[in-house]
Amino acid sequence: MSSISSDQLKNIIEKIERLEEEKATVSTDIREVYAEAKSIGYDPKTIRQVVKIRKMDQDDFQEQEALLDTYMNALKMRPGSSSDS
């Protein structure tokens, strides 16, 4: 990049600023939906977890669940985990 076009740079910066504003609005909307869910009796923390899981690749999710189960059993935090230590 040998020369800087001030108009082009200004357009890029303004585009980023608009997107940042949209992101803030969307973030507020998402918080409101979680608050709504909570007000009707759902647990927002669990809903966040479900949303996160739904974004994951199925293989990654299964691998994470298996590893979590292994760790929980090793720490005797699951029913049926071995009691020898």
PDB file of N, CA, C and O in Angstrom:
ATOM      1  N   MET A   1       0.862  -1.179   0.000  1.00  0.00           N
ATOM      2  CA  MET A   1       0.000   0.000   0.000  1.00  0.00           C
ATOM      3  C   MET A   1       0.897   1.225   0.000  1.00  0.00           C
ATOM      4  O   MET A   1       1.409   1.630   1.044  1.00  0.00           O
ATOM      5  N   SER A   2       1.083   1.812  -1.169  1.00  0.00           N
ATOM      6  CA  SER A   2       2.003   2.939  -1.272  1.00  0.00           C
ATOM      7  C   SER A   2       1.344   4.271  -0.970  1.00  0.00           C
ATOM      8  O   SER A   2       1.979   5.155  -0.395  1.00  0.00           O
ATOM      9  N   SER A   3       0.097   4.433  -1.341  1.00  0.00           N
ATOM     10  CA  SER A   3      -0.567   5.700  -1.042  1.00  0.00           C
ATOM     11  C   SER A   3      -1.889   5.419  -0.335  1.00  0.00           C
ATOM     12  O   SER A   3      -2.530   4.392  -0.553  1.00  0.00           O
ATOM     13  N   ILE A   4      -2.265   6.344   0.498  1.00  0.00           N
ATOM     14  CA  ILE A   4      -3.485   6.179   1.264  1.00  0.00           C
ATOM     15  C   ILE A   4      -4.555   7.097   0.676  1.00  0.00           C
ATOM     16  O   ILE A   4      -4.365   8.305   0.537  1.00  0.00           O
ATOM     17  N   SER A   5      -5.681   6.479   0.338  1.00  0.00           N
ATOM     18  CA  SER A   5      -6.816   7.250  -0.136  1.00  0.00           C
ATOM     19  C   SER A   5      -7.652   7.631   1.079  1.00  0.00           C
ATOM     20  O   SER A   5      -8.249   6.774   1.730  1.00  0.00           O
ATOM     21  N   SER A   6      -7.686   8.917   1.374  1.00  0.00           N
ATOM     22  CA  SER A   6      -8.409   9.344   2.575  1.00  0.00           C
ATOM     23  C   SER A   6      -9.904   9.052   2.470  1.00  0.00           C
ATOM     24  O   SER A   6     -10.536   8.715   3.470  1.00  0.00           O
ATOM     25  N   ASP A   7     -10.475   9.176   1.275  1.00  0.00           N
ATOM     26  CA  ASP A   7     -11.900   8.864   1.106  1.00  0.00           C
ATOM     27  C   ASP A   7     -12.168   7.380   1.348  1.00  0.00           C
ATOM     28  O   ASP A   7     -13.141   7.014   2.008  1.00  0.00           O
ATOM     29  N   GLN A   8     -11.306   6.543   0.813  1.00  0.00           N
ATOM     30  CA  GLN A   8     -11.473   5.099   0.989  1.00  0.00           C
ATOM     31  C   GLN A   8     -11.319   4.717   2.456  1.00  0.00           C
ATOM     32  O   GLN A   8     -12.102   3.928   2.984  1.00  0.00           O
ATOM     33  N   LEU A   9     -10.308   5.281   3.108  1.00  0.00           N
ATOM     34  CA  LEU A   9     -10.077   4.998   4.521  1.00  0.00           C
ATOM     35  C   LEU A   9     -11.250   5.483   5.369  1.00  0.00           C
ATOM     36  O   LEU A   9     -11.697   4.788   6.281  1.00  0.00           O
ATOM     37  N   LYS A  10     -11.743   6.678   5.059  1.00  0.00           N
ATOM     38  CA  LYS A  10     -12.887   7.231   5.790  1.00  0.00           C
ATOM     39  C   LYS A  10     -14.104   6.326   5.621  1.00  0.00           C
ATOM     40  O   LYS A  10     -14.822   6.085   6.592  1.00  0.00           O
ATOM     41  N   ASN A  11     -14.351   5.824   4.427  1.00  0.00           N
ATOM     42  CA  ASN A  11     -15.487   4.921   4.172  1.00  0.00           C
ATOM     43  C   ASN A  11     -15.361   3.625   4.967  1.00  0.00           C
ATOM     44  O   ASN A  11     -16.338   3.125   5.524  1.00  0.00           O
ATOM     45  N   ILE A  12     -14.159   3.096   5.009  1.00  0.00           N
ATOM     46  CA  ILE A  12     -13.931   1.866   5.761  1.00  0.00           C
ATOM     47  C   ILE A  12     -14.203   2.092   7.246  1.00  0.00           C
ATOM     48  O   ILE A  12     -14.880   1.291   7.890  1.00  0.00           O
ATOM     49  N   ILE A  13     -13.676   3.176   7.776  1.00  0.00           N
ATOM     50  CA  ILE A  13     -13.866   3.487   9.203  1.00  0.00           C
ATOM     51  C   ILE A  13     -15.343   3.709   9.513  1.00  0.00           C
ATOM     52  O   ILE A  13     -15.844   3.217  10.524  1.00  0.00           O
ATOM     53  N   GLU A  14     -16.037   4.438   8.660  1.00  0.00           N
ATOM     54  CA  GLU A  14     -17.463   4.679   8.883  1.00  0.00           C
ATOM     55  C   GLU A  14     -18.272   3.379   8.817  1.00  0.00           C
ATOM     56  O   GLU A  14     -19.224   3.191   9.573  1.00  0.00           O
ATOM     57  N   LYS A  15     -17.886   2.507   7.922  1.00  0.00           N
ATOM     58  CA  LYS A  15     -18.566   1.206   7.816  1.00  0.00           C
ATOM     59  C   LYS A  15     -18.376   0.408   9.103  1.00  0.00           C
ATOM     60  O   LYS A  15     -19.326  -0.181   9.620  1.00  0.00           O
ATOM     61  N   ILE A  16     -17.155   0.392   9.615  1.00  0.00           N
ATOM     62  CA  ILE A  16     -16.867  -0.306  10.871  1.00  0.00           C
ATOM     63  C   ILE A  16     -17.672   0.305  12.011  1.00  0.00           C
ATOM     64  O   ILE A  16     -18.232  -0.415  12.837  1.00  0.00           O
ATOM     65  N   GLU A  17     -17.728   1.624  12.056  1.00  0.00           N
ATOM     66  CA  GLU A  17     -18.496   2.300  13.111  1.00  0.00           C
ATOM     67  C   GLU A  17     -19.976   1.934  13.048  1.00  0.00           C
ATOM     68  O   GLU A  17     -20.594   1.705  14.087  1.00  0.00           O
ATOM     69  N   ARG A  18     -20.552   1.874  11.857  1.00  0.00           N
ATOM     70  CA  ARG A  18     -21.960   1.476  11.711  1.00  0.00           C
ATOM     71  C   ARG A  18     -22.169   0.042  12.179  1.00  0.00           C
ATOM     72  O   ARG A  18     -23.147  -0.263  12.861  1.00  0.00           O
ATOM     73  N   LEU A  19     -21.251  -0.826  11.810  1.00  0.00           N
ATOM     74  CA  LEU A  19     -21.360  -2.229  12.226  1.00  0.00           C
ATOM     75  C   LEU A  19     -21.231  -2.371  13.736  1.00  0.00           C
ATOM     76  O   LEU A  19     -21.926  -3.183  14.347  1.00  0.00           O
ATOM     77  N   GLU A  20     -20.349  -1.587  14.337  1.00  0.00           N
ATOM     78  CA  GLU A  20     -20.202  -1.601  15.798  1.00  0.00           C
ATOM     79  C   GLU A  20     -21.503  -1.152  16.469  1.00  0.00           C
ATOM     80  O   GLU A  20     -21.902  -1.718  17.487  1.00  0.00           O
ATOM     81  N   GLU A  21     -22.159  -0.143  15.906  1.00  0.00           N
ATOM     82  CA  GLU A  21     -23.447   0.304  16.433  1.00  0.00           C
ATOM     83  C   GLU A  21     -24.495  -0.804  16.326  1.00  0.00           C
ATOM     84  O   GLU A  21     -25.253  -1.048  17.264  1.00  0.00           O
ATOM     85  N   GLU A  22     -24.525  -1.472  15.167  1.00  0.00           N
ATOM     86  CA  GLU A  22     -25.470  -2.573  14.967  1.00  0.00           C
ATOM     87  C   GLU A  22     -25.188  -3.709  15.953  1.00  0.00           C
ATOM     88  O   GLU A  22     -26.106  -4.324  16.495  1.00  0.00           O
ATOM     89  N   LYS A  23     -23.904  -3.968  16.169  1.00  0.00           N
ATOM     90  CA  LYS A  23     -23.519  -5.031  17.098  1.00  0.00           C
ATOM     91  C   LYS A  23     -24.013  -4.704  18.510  1.00  0.00           C
ATOM     92  O   LYS A  23     -24.500  -5.584  19.220  1.00  0.00           O
ATOM     93  N   ALA A  24     -23.888  -3.446  18.910  1.00  0.00           N
ATOM     94  CA  ALA A  24     -24.357  -3.031  20.240  1.00  0.00           C
ATOM     95  C   ALA A  24     -25.870  -3.200  20.351  1.00  0.00           C
ATOM     96  O   ALA A  24     -26.380  -3.636  21.383  1.00  0.00           O
ATOM     97  N   THR A  25     -26.577  -2.854  19.287  1.00  0.00           N
ATOM     98  CA  THR A  25     -28.035  -3.002  19.283  1.00  0.00           C
ATOM     99  C   THR A  25     -28.428  -4.475  19.381  1.00  0.00           C
ATOM    100  O   THR A  25     -29.317  -4.833  20.152  1.00  0.00           O
ATOM    101  N   VAL A  26     -27.776  -5.311  18.613  1.00  0.00           N
ATOM    102  CA  VAL A  26     -28.067  -6.739  18.645  1.00  0.00           C
ATOM    103  C   VAL A  26     -27.753  -7.310  20.020  1.00  0.00           C
ATOM    104  O   VAL A  26     -28.507  -8.132  20.541  1.00  0.00           O
ATOM    105  N   SER A  27     -26.656  -6.882  20.599  1.00  0.00           N
ATOM    106  CA  SER A  27     -26.271  -7.349  21.930  1.00  0.00           C
ATOM    107  C   SER A  27     -27.342  -6.984  22.958  1.00  0.00           C
ATOM    108  O   SER A  27     -27.689  -7.795  23.817  1.00  0.00           O
ATOM    109  N   THR A  28     -27.855  -5.779  22.864  1.00  0.00           N
ATOM    110  CA  THR A  28     -28.935  -5.349  23.759  1.00  0.00           C
ATOM    111  C   THR A  28     -30.179  -6.204  23.538  1.00  0.00           C
ATOM    112  O   THR A  28     -30.830  -6.621  24.495  1.00  0.00           O
ATOM    113  N   ASP A  29     -30.501  -6.459  22.285  1.00  0.00           N
ATOM    114  CA  ASP A  29     -31.669  -7.295  21.966  1.00  0.00           C
ATOM    115  C   ASP A  29     -31.523  -8.694  22.553  1.00  0.00           C
ATOM    116  O   ASP A  29     -32.484  -9.252  23.082  1.00  0.00           O
ATOM    117  N   ILE A  30     -30.335  -9.252  22.461  1.00  0.00           N
ATOM    118  CA  ILE A  30     -30.087 -10.593  22.993  1.00  0.00           C
ATOM    119  C   ILE A  30     -30.251 -10.594  24.509  1.00  0.00           C
ATOM    120  O   ILE A  30     -30.873 -11.500  25.064  1.00  0.00           O
ATOM    121  N   ARG A  31     -29.701  -9.594  25.177  1.00  0.00           N
ATOM    122  CA  ARG A  31     -29.876  -9.493  26.642  1.00  0.00           C
ATOM    123  C   ARG A  31     -31.351  -9.421  27.007  1.00  0.00           C
ATOM    124  O   ARG A  31     -31.779 -10.025  27.991  1.00  0.00           O
ATOM    125  N   GLU A  32     -32.125  -8.689  26.226  1.00  0.00           N
ATOM    126  CA  GLU A  32     -33.557  -8.564  26.497  1.00  0.00           C
ATOM    127  C   GLU A  32     -34.274  -9.908  26.334  1.00  0.00           C
ATOM    128  O   GLU A  32     -35.184 -10.219  27.102  1.00  0.00           O
ATOM    129  N   VAL A  33     -33.875 -10.689  25.357  1.00  0.00           N
ATOM    130  CA  VAL A  33     -34.491 -12.002  25.157  1.00  0.00           C
ATOM    131  C   VAL A  33     -34.152 -12.923  26.329  1.00  0.00           C
ATOM    132  O   VAL A  33     -35.015 -13.667  26.795  1.00  0.00           O
ATOM    133  N   TYR A  34     -32.908 -12.884  26.811  1.00  0.00           N
ATOM    134  CA  TYR A  34     -32.550 -13.685  27.982  1.00  0.00           C
ATOM    135  C   TYR A  34     -33.344 -13.232  29.210  1.00  0.00           C
ATOM    136  O   TYR A  34     -33.773 -14.062  30.011  1.00  0.00           O
ATOM    137  N   ALA A  35     -33.542 -11.926  29.358  1.00  0.00           N
ATOM    138  CA  ALA A  35     -34.335 -11.411  30.480  1.00  0.00           C
ATOM    139  C   ALA A  35     -35.784 -11.871  30.359  1.00  0.00           C
ATOM    140  O   ALA A  35     -36.415 -12.219  31.357  1.00  0.00           O
ATOM    141  N   GLU A  36     -36.298 -11.871  29.158  1.00  0.00           N
ATOM    142  CA  GLU A  36     -37.663 -12.349  28.921  1.00  0.00           C
ATOM    143  C   GLU A  36     -37.778 -13.824  29.282  1.00  0.00           C
ATOM    144  O   GLU A  36     -38.733 -14.237  29.940  1.00  0.00           O
ATOM    145  N   ALA A  37     -36.807 -14.608  28.850  1.00  0.00           N
ATOM    146  CA  ALA A  37     -36.807 -16.041  29.163  1.00  0.00           C
ATOM    147  C   ALA A  37     -36.800 -16.253  30.672  1.00  0.00           C
ATOM    148  O   ALA A  37     -37.523 -17.101  31.196  1.00  0.00           O
ATOM    149  N   LYS A  38     -35.970 -15.470  31.365  1.00  0.00           N
ATOM    150  CA  LYS A  38     -35.889 -15.589  32.823  1.00  0.00           C
ATOM    151  C   LYS A  38     -37.221 -15.213  33.474  1.00  0.00           C
ATOM    152  O   LYS A  38     -37.650 -15.855  34.433  1.00  0.00           O
ATOM    153  N   SER A  39     -37.864 -14.186  32.956  1.00  0.00           N
ATOM    154  CA  SER A  39     -39.120 -13.718  33.548  1.00  0.00           C
ATOM    155  C   SER A  39     -40.242 -14.744  33.418  1.00  0.00           C
ATOM    156  O   SER A  39     -41.206 -14.708  34.182  1.00  0.00           O
ATOM    157  N   ILE A  40     -40.121 -15.655  32.458  1.00  0.00           N
ATOM    158  CA  ILE A  40     -41.155 -16.687  32.323  1.00  0.00           C
ATOM    159  C   ILE A  40     -40.698 -18.040  32.861  1.00  0.00           C
ATOM    160  O   ILE A  40     -41.343 -19.064  32.638  1.00  0.00           O
ATOM    161  N   GLY A  41     -39.565 -18.023  33.577  1.00  0.00           N
ATOM    162  CA  GLY A  41     -39.171 -19.210  34.309  1.00  0.00           C
ATOM    163  C   GLY A  41     -38.028 -20.037  33.754  1.00  0.00           C
ATOM    164  O   GLY A  41     -37.674 -21.061  34.338  1.00  0.00           O
ATOM    165  N   TYR A  42     -37.441 -19.618  32.640  1.00  0.00           N
ATOM    166  CA  TYR A  42     -36.297 -20.357  32.092  1.00  0.00           C
ATOM    167  C   TYR A  42     -35.000 -19.860  32.716  1.00  0.00           C
ATOM    168  O   TYR A  42     -34.907 -18.713  33.154  1.00  0.00           O
ATOM    169  N   ASP A  43     -34.006 -20.732  32.751  1.00  0.00           N
ATOM    170  CA  ASP A  43     -32.701 -20.384  33.308  1.00  0.00           C
ATOM    171  C   ASP A  43     -31.800 -19.860  32.187  1.00  0.00           C
ATOM    172  O   ASP A  43     -31.393 -20.628  31.316  1.00  0.00           O
ATOM    173  N   PRO A  44     -31.486 -18.564  32.202  1.00  0.00           N
ATOM    174  CA  PRO A  44     -30.667 -17.985  31.131  1.00  0.00           C
ATOM    175  C   PRO A  44     -29.302 -18.650  30.962  1.00  0.00           C
ATOM    176  O   PRO A  44     -28.809 -18.779  29.842  1.00  0.00           O
ATOM    177  N   LYS A  45     -28.690 -19.073  32.073  1.00  0.00           N
ATOM    178  CA  LYS A  45     -27.382 -19.711  31.986  1.00  0.00           C
ATOM    179  C   LYS A  45     -27.470 -21.012  31.180  1.00  0.00           C
ATOM    180  O   LYS A  45     -26.594 -21.315  30.371  1.00  0.00           O
ATOM    181  N   THR A  46     -28.526 -21.761  31.413  1.00  0.00           N
ATOM    182  CA  THR A  46     -28.721 -23.011  30.677  1.00  0.00           C
ATOM    183  C   THR A  46     -29.041 -22.729  29.214  1.00  0.00           C
ATOM    184  O   THR A  46     -28.565 -23.432  28.323  1.00  0.00           O
ATOM    185  N   ILE A  47     -29.839 -21.714  28.973  1.00  0.00           N
ATOM    186  CA  ILE A  47     -30.153 -21.354  27.588  1.00  0.00           C
ATOM    187  C   ILE A  47     -28.882 -20.954  26.851  1.00  0.00           C
ATOM    188  O   ILE A  47     -28.691 -21.338  25.697  1.00  0.00           O
ATOM    189  N   ARG A  48     -28.008 -20.183  27.505  1.00  0.00           N
ATOM    190  CA  ARG A  48     -26.735 -19.805  26.881  1.00  0.00           C
ATOM    191  C   ARG A  48     -25.919 -21.049  26.513  1.00  0.00           C
ATOM    192  O   ARG A  48     -25.291 -21.112  25.456  1.00  0.00           O
ATOM    193  N   GLN A  49     -25.948 -22.024  27.406  1.00  0.00           N
ATOM    194  CA  GLN A  49     -25.211 -23.259  27.157  1.00  0.00           C
ATOM    195  C   GLN A  49     -25.794 -24.002  25.949  1.00  0.00           C
ATOM    196  O   GLN A  49     -25.052 -24.520  25.114  1.00  0.00           O
ATOM    197  N   VAL A  50     -27.115 -24.049  25.866  1.00  0.00           N
ATOM    198  CA  VAL A  50     -27.761 -24.710  24.729  1.00  0.00           C
ATOM    199  C   VAL A  50     -27.418 -23.990  23.430  1.00  0.00           C
ATOM    200  O   VAL A  50     -27.123 -24.635  22.424  1.00  0.00           O
ATOM    201  N   VAL A  51     -27.454 -22.666  23.442  1.00  0.00           N
ATOM    202  CA  VAL A  51     -27.106 -21.885  22.251  1.00  0.00           C
ATOM    203  C   VAL A  51     -25.668 -22.190  21.827  1.00  0.00           C
ATOM    204  O   VAL A  51     -25.387 -22.372  20.643  1.00  0.00           O
ATOM    205  N   LYS A  52     -24.765 -22.243  22.804  1.00  0.00           N
ATOM    206  CA  LYS A  52     -23.356 -22.549  22.516  1.00  0.00           C
ATOM    207  C   LYS A  52     -23.214 -23.942  21.899  1.00  0.00           C
ATOM    208  O   LYS A  52     -22.477 -24.132  20.932  1.00  0.00           O
ATOM    209  N   ILE A  53     -23.921 -24.899  22.465  1.00  0.00           N
ATOM    210  CA  ILE A  53     -23.852 -26.274  21.969  1.00  0.00           C
ATOM    211  C   ILE A  53     -24.398 -26.362  20.547  1.00  0.00           C
ATOM    212  O   ILE A  53     -23.828 -27.054  19.703  1.00  0.00           O
ATOM    213  N   ARG A  54     -25.501 -25.663  20.281  1.00  0.00           N
ATOM    214  CA  ARG A  54     -26.095 -25.711  18.945  1.00  0.00           C
ATOM    215  C   ARG A  54     -25.170 -25.143  17.877  1.00  0.00           C
ATOM    216  O   ARG A  54     -25.292 -25.497  16.704  1.00  0.00           O
ATOM    217  N   LYS A  55     -24.241 -24.264  18.267  1.00  0.00           N
ATOM    218  CA  LYS A  55     -23.277 -23.697  17.320  1.00  0.00           C
ATOM    219  C   LYS A  55     -22.146 -24.682  17.007  1.00  0.00           C
ATOM    220  O   LYS A  55     -21.479 -24.573  15.979  1.00  0.00           O
ATOM    221  N   MET A  56     -21.946 -25.636  17.907  1.00  0.00           N
ATOM    222  CA  MET A  56     -20.796 -26.534  17.791  1.00  0.00           C
ATOM    223  C   MET A  56     -21.008 -27.604  16.724  1.00  0.00           C
ATOM    224  O   MET A  56     -22.132 -28.014  16.437  1.00  0.00           O
ATOM    225  N   ASP A  57     -19.903 -28.035  16.154  1.00  0.00           N
ATOM    226  CA  ASP A  57     -19.890 -29.207  15.293  1.00  0.00           C
ATOM    227  C   ASP A  57     -20.241 -30.416  16.159  1.00  0.00           C
ATOM    228  O   ASP A  57     -19.782 -30.506  17.297  1.00  0.00           O
ATOM    229  N   GLN A  58     -21.036 -31.337  15.646  1.00  0.00           N
ATOM    230  CA  GLN A  58     -21.496 -32.495  16.425  1.00  0.00           C
ATOM    231  C   GLN A  58     -20.318 -33.315  16.973  1.00  0.00           C
ATOM    232  O   GLN A  58     -20.360 -33.753  18.123  1.00  0.00           O
ATOM    233  N   ASP A  59     -19.289 -33.525  16.180  1.00  0.00           N
ATOM    234  CA  ASP A  59     -18.129 -34.289  16.640  1.00  0.00           C
ATOM    235  C   ASP A  59     -17.401 -33.572  17.775  1.00  0.00           C
ATOM    236  O   ASP A  59     -16.983 -34.199  18.747  1.00  0.00           O
ATOM    237  N   ASP A  60     -17.253 -32.254  17.644  1.00  0.00           N
ATOM    238  CA  ASP A  60     -16.608 -31.476  18.704  1.00  0.00           C
ATOM    239  C   ASP A  60     -17.417 -31.546  19.992  1.00  0.00           C
ATOM    240  O   ASP A  60     -16.859 -31.672  21.082  1.00  0.00           O
ATOM    241  N   PHE A  61     -18.735 -31.464  19.856  1.00  0.00           N
ATOM    242  CA  PHE A  61     -19.599 -31.535  21.030  1.00  0.00           C
ATOM    243  C   PHE A  61     -19.456 -32.896  21.716  1.00  0.00           C
ATOM    244  O   PHE A  61     -19.309 -32.962  22.937  1.00  0.00           O
ATOM    245  N   GLN A  62     -19.498 -33.966  20.947  1.00  0.00           N
ATOM    246  CA  GLN A  62     -19.388 -35.302  21.538  1.00  0.00           C
ATOM    247  C   GLN A  62     -18.032 -35.494  22.207  1.00  0.00           C
ATOM    248  O   GLN A  62     -17.948 -36.094  23.279  1.00  0.00           O
ATOM    249  N   GLU A  63     -16.973 -34.990  21.584  1.00  0.00           N
ATOM    250  CA  GLU A  63     -15.638 -35.097  22.169  1.00  0.00           C
ATOM    251  C   GLU A  63     -15.567 -34.306  23.489  1.00  0.00           C
ATOM    252  O   GLU A  63     -15.000 -34.784  24.471  1.00  0.00           O
ATOM    253  N   GLN A  64     -16.133 -33.120  23.502  1.00  0.00           N
ATOM    254  CA  GLN A  64     -16.136 -32.302  24.710  1.00  0.00           C
ATOM    255  C   GLN A  64     -16.945 -32.979  25.823  1.00  0.00           C
ATOM    256  O   GLN A  64     -16.524 -32.983  26.980  1.00  0.00           O
ATOM    257  N   GLU A  65     -18.089 -33.542  25.480  1.00  0.00           N
ATOM    258  CA  GLU A  65     -18.924 -34.226  26.464  1.00  0.00           C
ATOM    259  C   GLU A  65     -18.203 -35.443  27.051  1.00  0.00           C
ATOM    260  O   GLU A  65     -18.270 -35.688  28.256  1.00  0.00           O
ATOM    261  N   ALA A  66     -17.519 -36.196  26.198  1.00  0.00           N
ATOM    262  CA  ALA A  66     -16.791 -37.375  26.672  1.00  0.00           C
ATOM    263  C   ALA A  66     -15.660 -36.960  27.617  1.00  0.00           C
ATOM    264  O   ALA A  66     -15.440 -37.594  28.649  1.00  0.00           O
ATOM    265  N   LEU A  67     -14.959 -35.907  27.260  1.00  0.00           N
ATOM    266  CA  LEU A  67     -13.866 -35.426  28.099  1.00  0.00           C
ATOM    267  C   LEU A  67     -14.399 -34.888  29.426  1.00  0.00           C
ATOM    268  O   LEU A  67     -13.813 -35.137  30.480  1.00  0.00           O
ATOM    269  N   LEU A  68     -15.495 -34.161  29.374  1.00  0.00           N
ATOM    270  CA  LEU A  68     -16.117 -33.658  30.600  1.00  0.00           C
ATOM    271  C   LEU A  68     -16.533 -34.820  31.495  1.00  0.00           C
ATOM    272  O   LEU A  68     -16.307 -34.787  32.705  1.00  0.00           O
ATOM    273  N   ASP A  69     -17.133 -35.833  30.910  1.00  0.00           N
ATOM    274  CA  ASP A  69     -17.550 -37.006  31.670  1.00  0.00           C
ATOM    275  C   ASP A  69     -16.350 -37.691  32.319  1.00  0.00           C
ATOM    276  O   ASP A  69     -16.416 -38.102  33.477  1.00  0.00           O
ATOM    277  N   THR A  70     -15.257 -37.813  31.573  1.00  0.00           N
ATOM    278  CA  THR A  70     -14.031 -38.415  32.107  1.00  0.00           C
ATOM    279  C   THR A  70     -13.515 -37.623  33.303  1.00  0.00           C
ATOM    280  O   THR A  70     -13.178 -38.201  34.336  1.00  0.00           O
ATOM    281  N   TYR A  71     -13.454 -36.309  33.164  1.00  0.00           N
ATOM    282  CA  TYR A  71     -12.972 -35.456  34.259  1.00  0.00           C
ATOM    283  C   TYR A  71     -13.896 -35.534  35.467  1.00  0.00           C
ATOM    284  O   TYR A  71     -13.434 -35.641  36.603  1.00  0.00           O
ATOM    285  N   MET A  72     -15.195 -35.481  35.222  1.00  0.00           N
ATOM    286  CA  MET A  72     -16.159 -35.529  36.324  1.00  0.00           C
ATOM    287  C   MET A  72     -16.056 -36.862  37.074  1.00  0.00           C
ATOM    288  O   MET A  72     -16.115 -36.888  38.303  1.00  0.00           O
ATOM    289  N   ASN A  73     -15.903 -37.956  36.344  1.00  0.00           N
ATOM    290  CA  ASN A  73     -15.734 -39.261  36.982  1.00  0.00           C
ATOM    291  C   ASN A  73     -14.431 -39.319  37.773  1.00  0.00           C
ATOM    292  O   ASN A  73     -14.400 -39.865  38.876  1.00  0.00           O
ATOM    293  N   ALA A  74     -13.365 -38.765  37.224  1.00  0.00           N
ATOM    294  CA  ALA A  74     -12.075 -38.769  37.915  1.00  0.00           C
ATOM    295  C   ALA A  74     -12.158 -37.983  39.224  1.00  0.00           C
ATOM    296  O   ALA A  74     -11.465 -38.304  40.190  1.00  0.00           O
ATOM    297  N   LEU A  75     -12.991 -36.972  39.251  1.00  0.00           N
ATOM    298  CA  LEU A  75     -13.162 -36.158  40.450  1.00  0.00           C
ATOM    299  C   LEU A  75     -14.312 -36.656  41.331  1.00  0.00           C
ATOM    300  O   LEU A  75     -14.678 -36.019  42.319  1.00  0.00           O
ATOM    301  N   LYS A  76     -14.866 -37.798  40.955  1.00  0.00           N
ATOM    302  CA  LYS A  76     -15.967 -38.417  41.698  1.00  0.00           C
ATOM    303  C   LYS A  76     -17.145 -37.447  41.849  1.00  0.00           C
ATOM    304  O   LYS A  76     -17.739 -37.314  42.919  1.00  0.00           O
ATOM    305  N   MET A  77     -17.451 -36.783  40.744  1.00  0.00           N
ATOM    306  CA  MET A  77     -18.537 -35.810  40.755  1.00  0.00           C
ATOM    307  C   MET A  77     -19.773 -36.318  40.010  1.00  0.00           C
ATOM    308  O   MET A  77     -20.720 -35.563  39.791  1.00  0.00           O
ATOM    309  N   ARG A  78     -19.764 -37.594  39.622  1.00  0.00           N
ATOM    310  CA  ARG A  78     -20.897 -38.186  38.913  1.00  0.00           C
ATOM    311  C   ARG A  78     -21.331 -39.444  39.641  1.00  0.00           C
ATOM    312  O   ARG A  78     -20.499 -40.167  40.188  1.00  0.00           O
ATOM    313  N   PRO A  79     -22.617 -39.706  39.650  1.00  0.00           N
ATOM    314  CA  PRO A  79     -23.070 -40.977  40.230  1.00  0.00           C
ATOM    315  C   PRO A  79     -22.414 -42.144  39.494  1.00  0.00           C
ATOM    316  O   PRO A  79     -22.319 -42.150  38.266  1.00  0.00           O
ATOM    317  N   GLY A  80     -21.975 -43.107  40.253  1.00  0.00           N
ATOM    318  CA  GLY A  80     -21.349 -44.288  39.658  1.00  0.00           C
ATOM    319  C   GLY A  80     -19.873 -44.138  39.391  1.00  0.00           C
ATOM    320  O   GLY A  80     -19.245 -45.069  38.885  1.00  0.00           O
ATOM    321  N   SER A  81     -19.292 -42.987  39.717  1.00  0.00           N
ATOM    322  CA  SER A  81     -17.852 -42.838  39.505  1.00  0.00           C
ATOM    323  C   SER A  81     -17.120 -43.655  40.562  1.00  0.00           C
ATOM    324  O   SER A  81     -17.615 -43.833  41.674  1.00  0.00           O
ATOM    325  N   SER A  82     -15.948 -44.145  40.210  1.00  0.00           N
ATOM    326  CA  SER A  82     -15.206 -45.012  41.128  1.00  0.00           C
ATOM    327  C   SER A  82     -14.824 -44.265  42.391  1.00  0.00           C
ATOM    328  O   SER A  82     -14.579 -43.059  42.360  1.00  0.00           O
ATOM    329  N   SER A  83     -14.774 -44.984  43.500  1.00  0.00           N
ATOM    330  CA  SER A  83     -14.524 -44.336  44.793  1.00  0.00           C
ATOM    331  C   SER A  83     -13.119 -44.582  45.321  1.00  0.00           C
ATOM    332  O   SER A  83     -12.840 -44.285  46.482  1.00  0.00           O
ATOM    333  N   ASP A  84     -12.231 -45.116  44.495  1.00  0.00           N
ATOM    334  CA  ASP A  84     -10.860 -45.356  44.968  1.00  0.00           C
ATOM    335  C   ASP A  84      -9.981 -44.162  44.651  1.00  0.00           C
ATOM    336  O   ASP A  84      -9.951 -43.672  43.522  1.00  0.00           O
ATOM    337  N   SER A  85      -9.240 -43.686  45.703  1.00  0.00           N
ATOM    338  CA  SER A  85      -8.243 -42.645  45.462  1.00  0.00           C
ATOM    339  C   SER A  85      -7.123 -42.741  46.438  1.00  0.00           C
ATOM    340  O   SER A  85      -6.188 -41.942  46.385  1.00  0.00           O
TER     341      SER A  85
END
